[in-house]
Structures are given as structure tokens and as C-alpha cells.
Amino acid sequence: MPSPNELKKGTVIRYDGDLWCVVEFQRVSPGKGSSFVRTRIKSMKTGKIVENNFKSAETLEFEDVQYKKMQYLFNDGTLYTFMDNQSYEQIAMGKDDIGDDLKYLKEGLEVTIVMHGDTPLTIQLPLKIQYTVVETEPAVKGDTAGGNVTKEAITETGLKIRVPIFVGEGDEVMINTTEGMYVERVAK
């Protein structure tokens, strides 16, 4: 039987007589006591999100889900629309389904939609996404005295990140979506 240590975002479990989708998870190993997985899970029936801790020794019942590669098209204010590039089938998801990953969405981005039957549950982002810096402070001579100096930058999606001092407006940067951090500047 699967254990809570196998949980990840988008995993669907049968718990308390309902189907739940894992929205967030964190493995915790306290100094004393047994380790556990802290989760935020969303009810497939009601849409309600609850926090729950699962002990590592527990067994869980996982449900089958499918993963569909889809392209993000647009947002109409309430729904976010994705399209399958093979069948041209479109699905729409609400903000609650996507959660914190909303800040990474940009037109044309290919994501993985986690599906349970015909129901879209959540999205999985690529590990790294390339963005254009549209706003940042210019580097000032003498600012580099500390070595690892960063400044705030804003991407074309409005995402705020910390970047090295040498990154300027118009530069392409790679962002790690797991940590929301700058990885590298992309050569033009």
C-alpha cells in the first residue's frame, strides 16, 4: 500500500469517504517523534481545502489520474483556458484549482493537467520557465561590494523575483518554479 511519503502535488487519494487532491505538501522530520507529511488537500466533491497531517507509517489509497500535456491559452477573469495541441480540446479551470501556480502562467506555456476521469484537478508546471524582465532597477557602480548582490525584477506576467545585479530590463531569465527563484540569464 502506498505511504504518505509518496504524496506529491496533484496526487488523488481516497480519504474519509471522499476523493481529495493534494494541493500542497511538505515532508516533516521532527527531532523527536516520527516523521509525517503536512498537506493541504482539496475535496473533489465540495471544493473545500483542508490541512491534514499524515504519519509516514500510515497507508493511503491512491486513485488513478491521467496526465495531459496542454497549452495555456488565456484567462477571461475567472477561468483559465488550456488546449490539447493534438485534439484541440479545451478545458477551463478556476483559480482555486490552479492555486499558487497562477503567477507562473503565461500565454503559450505548456503545462501538465492532472485529470481524474474527465475532471481537471490541477496543473503541474515545467521545472524551469523562461521569462522576460520588464522592470528592474539599473545596476549602480559600486553596488557589487557585497559579492552576492541581488535586486527585485518584474517579469512580463507580473511575477516578482530576485535577480543578480547584472540582469537588466529586456533580459531573458530562467526561473525555477519549485522555489520561485532565478536560475540563470538566457543568452540571446
C-alpha positions in Angstrom: 0.0 0.0 0.0 1.2 3.5 -0.8 2.5 5.6 2.1 2.2 9.4 2.6 5.9 9.7 1.6 4.8 9.1 -2.0 2.4 12.1 -2.0 3.1 14.9 -4.4 1.1 17.8 -5.9 -1.8 16.5 -7.9 -2.0 13.1 -6.3 -5.5 12.0 -5.7 -6.3 9.9 -2.6 -9.4 8.3 -1.2 -9.7 9.6 2.4 -12.6 9.9 4.8 -15.1 8.6 2.2 -14.2 11.3 -0.4 -11.7 11.9 -3.1 -9.1 14.5 -2.3 -6.5 16.1 -4.5 -3.1 17.2 -2.9 -2.7 20.9 -3.4 0.5 21.3 -1.3 2.7 19.0 0.7 5.7 19.2 2.9 7.7 16.3 4.5 8.5 17.0 8.1 11.1 15.0 10.2 10.9 16.4 13.7 13.9 15.7 16.1 11.6 13.7 18.3 8.8 11.5 17.2 8.0 10.0 13.8 8.1 11.9 10.6 4.9 13.0 8.8 3.7 14.7 5.7 1.9 18.0 6.2 -0.7 18.5 3.4 -3.3 20.8 2.0 -5.9 18.7 0.3 -9.0 19.7 -1.7 -12.2 17.8 -1.7 -13.3 16.7 -5.2 -17.0 16.9 -4.1 -17.2 20.2 -2.3 -14.0 22.1 -3.4 -13.2 22.7 0.2 -9.5 22.8 1.1 -8.3 21.4 4.4 -5.0 20.9 6.1 -4.1 17.4 7.2 -1.0 15.6 8.6 -0.4 12.0 7.6 2.1 9.9 9.6 4.7 8.3 7.5 3.7 4.9 8.8 0.1 5.3 7.6 -1.2 3.7 4.4 -3.2 5.7 1.9 -5.5 4.7 -1.0 -4.3 6.4 -4.2 -6.7 7.0 -7.1 -5.7 6.7 -10.8 -5.2 10.0 -12.5 -4.2 10.9 -16.1 -1.7 13.5 -17.1 -2.4 15.6 -20.2 0.1 17.9 -21.9 -1.8 21.1 -22.6 -1.0 24.7 -23.6 -2.2 27.7 -21.6 -4.3 30.0 -23.8 -5.9 32.8 -21.8 -7.7 33.9 -18.7 -11.2 35.6 -19.0 -11.1 37.0 -15.5 -12.4 33.9 -13.7 -11.5 30.9 -15.7 -8.1 29.8 -17.2 -8.3 28.0 -20.5 -5.9 25.3 -21.7 -5.9 23.4 -25.0 -4.7 20.0 -26.1 -2.4 20.5 -29.1 -3.3 17.2 -30.6 -7.1 17.1 -30.3 -7.7 20.9 -29.9 -9.9 20.0 -27.0 -10.1 22.9 -24.5 -10.7 22.8 -20.7 -11.2 25.7 -18.3 -10.1 25.7 -14.7 -10.7 28.2 -11.8 -8.2 30.0 -9.7 -8.7 27.6 -6.8 -7.8 24.6 -9.0 -4.5 26.2 -10.0 -3.6 27.8 -6.7 -0.2 29.5 -6.3 1.0 28.3 -9.8 -1.2 31.1 -11.3 1.7 33.5 -11.0 3.8 31.4 -13.4 1.2 31.1 -16.2 1.9 32.9 -19.5 0.3 32.5 -22.9 1.6 29.5 -24.8 3.2 27.8 -21.8 2.9 24.0 -22.0 1.8 22.5 -18.7 0.6 19.1 -17.5 -3.0 18.9 -16.4 -3.8 16.3 -13.8 -7.1 14.7 -14.7 -9.4 12.3 -12.7 -11.7 10.9 -15.4 -13.0 14.0 -17.2 -12.4 16.3 -14.3 -9.3 18.6 -14.4 -7.8 18.7 -10.9 -4.7 20.9 -11.0 -1.7 21.8 -13.1 1.9 20.8 -13.0 4.4 23.4 -14.2 7.6 22.7 -16.0 10.5 22.8 -13.6 12.0 25.8 -15.3 10.3 28.6 -17.3 11.8 31.4 -19.3 10.5 35.0 -18.7 11.4 38.4 -20.0 12.3 41.0 -17.3 10.2 44.1 -18.0 11.1 46.2 -14.9 14.1 46.4 -12.7 16.5 48.9 -11.2 19.6 49.7 -13.3 22.9 48.5 -11.8 24.8 51.2 -10.0 28.6 51.2 -10.0 29.9 50.3 -6.6 26.8 48.1 -5.7 28.7 44.9 -6.1 30.8 45.3 -3.0 28.9 42.5 -1.1 29.6 39.8 -3.6 26.2 38.0 -4.0 24.1 41.1 -4.6 20.5 40.9 -5.9 17.7 43.2 -6.8 14.0 42.9 -7.5 12.8 42.3 -11.0 9.3 42.0 -12.5 8.6 39.6 -15.4 6.1 40.0 -18.3 3.5 38.1 -16.2 3.9 40.4 -13.1 6.0 37.8 -11.2 8.4 39.4 -8.8 11.7 37.7 -8.4 15.2 38.4 -7.0 17.9 38.6 -9.7 21.6 39.3 -9.8 22.6 42.9 -10.2 23.8 42.4 -13.8 20.3 41.5 -15.1 18.6 44.3 -16.9 15.2 45.1 -18.5 14.6 43.1 -21.6 16.8 40.2 -20.5 15.5 36.7 -20.7 15.8 34.8 -17.4 15.1 31.2 -16.4 13.0 30.7 -13.2 12.8 27.5 -11.1 9.1 27.1 -10.5 9.5 24.8 -7.4 11.3 27.5 -5.4 10.3 30.6 -7.4 13.9 31.6 -7.8 16.2 32.9 -10.5 18.3 30.2 -12.2 20.2 31.9 -15.0 20.2 34.6 -17.6 19.4 33.2 -21.1 21.8 34.1 -23.9 20.1 35.9 -26.8 
